[in-house]
Amino acid sequence: LAFSCYLIQSSEAIKCYKCSSYSDLNCAHDDKLKSSSMANTVNCDEARRPSYALSGPLVTKCATMNIKDAAGVVIKRDCHWESYNQPQPNVCSAGINVEIDNCKICDSDYCN
């Protein structure tokens, strides 16, 4: 019985906030984000994955990144995927020509 409960619990997807302060100013503020009816949330098992996360077993988490780009400093919240066999704790990627100033990765629902 304990084993079957573990399987059910481990198969549940983590849920994260998904937003960018570039298009939603509430995204930059934890208190406004959590109280906003406009807050975007995503079930990470159903989210579109980046190309590096298309194969192999993955560990899904949430991430909050402070990004510096041509627009200035932008806060981005989204799902984060790590290889199950080669975890890379607190390693974020945001694309080409983008500097990540700060990155926080967490592993519970809406922790980002």
Contacts in CASP RR format, 6 or more apart in sequence:
PFRMAT RR
TARGET T0000
AUTHOR 0000-0000-0000
METHOD contacts of the structure
MODEL  1
LAFSCYLIQSSEAIKCYKCSSYSDLNCAHDDKLKSSSMANTVNCDEARRP
SYALSGPLVTKCATMNIKDAAGVVIKRDCHWESYNQPQPNVCSAGINVEI
DNCKICDSDYCN
13 43 0 8 1.000
13 44 0 8 1.000
13 45 0 8 1.000
13 46 0 8 1.000
13 60 0 8 1.000
14 44 0 8 1.000
14 60 0 8 1.000
14 61 0 8 1.000
14 62 0 8 1.000
14 79 0 8 1.000
14 107 0 8 1.000
14 108 0 8 1.000
14 109 0 8 1.000
15 41 0 8 1.000
15 42 0 8 1.000
15 43 0 8 1.000
15 44 0 8 1.000
15 109 0 8 1.000
15 110 0 8 1.000
16 41 0 8 1.000
16 42 0 8 1.000
16 44 0 8 1.000
16 62 0 8 1.000
16 63 0 8 1.000
16 77 0 8 1.000
16 78 0 8 1.000
16 79 0 8 1.000
16 80 0 8 1.000
16 109 0 8 1.000
16 110 0 8 1.000
16 111 0 8 1.000
16 112 0 8 1.000
17 27 0 8 1.000
17 33 0 8 1.000
17 39 0 8 1.000
17 40 0 8 1.000
17 41 0 8 1.000
17 42 0 8 1.000
17 62 0 8 1.000
17 77 0 8 1.000
17 78 0 8 1.000
17 110 0 8 1.000
17 112 0 8 1.000
18 40 0 8 1.000
18 41 0 8 1.000
18 42 0 8 1.000
18 47 0 8 1.000
18 77 0 8 1.000
18 78 0 8 1.000
18 79 0 8 1.000
19 26 0 8 1.000
19 27 0 8 1.000
19 33 0 8 1.000
19 39 0 8 1.000
19 40 0 8 1.000
19 76 0 8 1.000
19 77 0 8 1.000
20 27 0 8 1.000
20 74 0 8 1.000
20 75 0 8 1.000
20 76 0 8 1.000
20 77 0 8 1.000
21 27 0 8 1.000
21 28 0 8 1.000
21 74 0 8 1.000
21 75 0 8 1.000
21 76 0 8 1.000
22 71 0 8 1.000
22 74 0 8 1.000
24 38 0 8 1.000
24 40 0 8 1.000
25 32 0 8 1.000
26 32 0 8 1.000
26 33 0 8 1.000
26 36 0 8 1.000
26 38 0 8 1.000
26 39 0 8 1.000
27 33 0 8 1.000
27 75 0 8 1.000
27 76 0 8 1.000
27 77 0 8 1.000
28 75 0 8 1.000
33 39 0 8 1.000
33 77 0 8 1.000
34 110 0 8 1.000
41 110 0 8 1.000
42 78 0 8 1.000
42 79 0 8 1.000
44 60 0 8 1.000
44 62 0 8 1.000
44 79 0 8 1.000
44 81 0 8 1.000
45 60 0 8 1.000
47 78 0 8 1.000
47 79 0 8 1.000
49 58 0 8 1.000
49 79 0 8 1.000
49 81 0 8 1.000
50 81 0 8 1.000
50 93 0 8 1.000
52 81 0 8 1.000
52 93 0 8 1.000
53 81 0 8 1.000
56 83 0 8 1.000
56 84 0 8 1.000
56 85 0 8 1.000
57 83 0 8 1.000
57 84 0 8 1.000
57 85 0 8 1.000
58 81 0 8 1.000
58 82 0 8 1.000
58 83 0 8 1.000
58 84 0 8 1.000
59 81 0 8 1.000
59 82 0 8 1.000
59 83 0 8 1.000
59 84 0 8 1.000
59 87 0 8 1.000
60 79 0 8 1.000
60 80 0 8 1.000
60 81 0 8 1.000
61 79 0 8 1.000
61 80 0 8 1.000
61 81 0 8 1.000
61 82 0 8 1.000
61 105 0 8 1.000
61 106 0 8 1.000
61 107 0 8 1.000
62 77 0 8 1.000
62 78 0 8 1.000
62 79 0 8 1.000
62 80 0 8 1.000
62 105 0 8 1.000
62 106 0 8 1.000
62 107 0 8 1.000
62 108 0 8 1.000
62 110 0 8 1.000
62 111 0 8 1.000
62 112 0 8 1.000
63 76 0 8 1.000
63 77 0 8 1.000
63 78 0 8 1.000
63 79 0 8 1.000
63 80 0 8 1.000
63 92 0 8 1.000
63 103 0 8 1.000
63 104 0 8 1.000
63 105 0 8 1.000
63 106 0 8 1.000
63 112 0 8 1.000
64 75 0 8 1.000
64 76 0 8 1.000
64 77 0 8 1.000
64 103 0 8 1.000
64 104 0 8 1.000
64 112 0 8 1.000
65 75 0 8 1.000
65 76 0 8 1.000
65 77 0 8 1.000
65 78 0 8 1.000
65 92 0 8 1.000
65 94 0 8 1.000
65 100 0 8 1.000
65 102 0 8 1.000
65 103 0 8 1.000
65 104 0 8 1.000
66 73 0 8 1.000
66 74 0 8 1.000
66 75 0 8 1.000
66 100 0 8 1.000
66 101 0 8 1.000
66 102 0 8 1.000
66 103 0 8 1.000
67 73 0 8 1.000
67 74 0 8 1.000
67 75 0 8 1.000
67 76 0 8 1.000
67 94 0 8 1.000
67 98 0 8 1.000
67 99 0 8 1.000
67 100 0 8 1.000
67 101 0 8 1.000
68 74 0 8 1.000
68 98 0 8 1.000
68 99 0 8 1.000
68 100 0 8 1.000
68 101 0 8 1.000
69 97 0 8 1.000
69 98 0 8 1.000
69 99 0 8 1.000
73 101 0 8 1.000
76 94 0 8 1.000
77 112 0 8 1.000
78 112 0 8 1.000
80 92 0 8 1.000
80 105 0 8 1.000
82 88 0 8 1.000
82 89 0 8 1.000
82 91 0 8 1.000
89 105 0 8 1.000
90 103 0 8 1.000
90 104 0 8 1.000
90 105 0 8 1.000
91 103 0 8 1.000
92 100 0 8 1.000
92 103 0 8 1.000
92 105 0 8 1.000
93 100 0 8 1.000
94 100 0 8 1.000
104 112 0 8 1.000
106 112 0 8 1.000
END
